[in-house]
Amino acid sequence: MAKRSSTPTTIAQALQCVRKVRQGKACTMNEMKGALILLDDARKTSLGTIRNLKDKIKFMLPFTNR
């Protein structure tokens, strides 16, 4: 029986689809679409986190340089 493919719901599943593409293997359109959406969301989240941390550092810097 063939393995049922489903839309990836975690970053690890999305990276499995990316790994398949790098190896030249086929990926379903649903897998590819889900992987792209998840990875894009992860990128946006990480950029937002970096921005927030930079703002916190700017705020705390004057207190540490006294």
C-alpha positions in Angstrom: 0.0 0.0 0.0 1.3 3.4 -0.9 2.1 6.0 1.7 -0.5 8.6 2.0 0.9 12.1 1.5 -0.6 14.9 3.5 0.0 18.6 3.9 2.9 19.3 6.2 1.9 20.8 9.5 5.2 21.2 11.2 8.6 22.7 10.3 10.1 19.2 10.4 7.6 17.9 7.8 8.2 21.0 5.6 11.9 20.4 5.7 11.4 16.7 4.6 9.6 18.0 1.5 12.5 20.4 0.9 15.0 17.5 1.3 13.0 15.6 -1.3 13.2 18.4 -3.8 16.9 18.8 -3.3 17.4 15.1 -4.0 15.4 15.5 -7.2 12.5 13.4 -6.0 8.8 14.2 -6.6 6.7 16.2 -4.1 2.9 16.6 -4.3 1.6 20.1 -4.9 -0.1 20.0 -1.5 3.2 19.1 0.2 5.0 21.8 -1.6 2.4 24.5 -0.9 2.2 23.6 2.8 6.0 23.5 3.1 6.3 27.0 1.5 3.6 28.5 3.7 5.1 27.0 6.9 8.7 28.0 6.0 7.5 31.6 5.1 5.7 31.8 8.4 8.7 30.6 10.3 10.9 33.2 8.5 8.5 36.0 9.4 8.3 34.9 13.0 12.1 34.7 13.4 12.5 38.2 11.8 10.0 39.6 14.2 11.7 38.0 17.2 15.0 39.4 16.1 13.4 42.9 15.7 11.9 42.6 19.2 15.2 41.5 20.8 17.1 44.4 19.1 14.5 46.9 20.5 14.9 45.4 24.0 18.7 45.8 23.7 18.4 49.4 22.6 16.1 50.0 25.6 18.4 48.3 28.2 21.7 49.7 26.8 21.5 53.1 28.6 20.9 51.3 32.0 24.0 49.1 31.6 26.3 52.0 30.6 25.9 54.0 33.7 
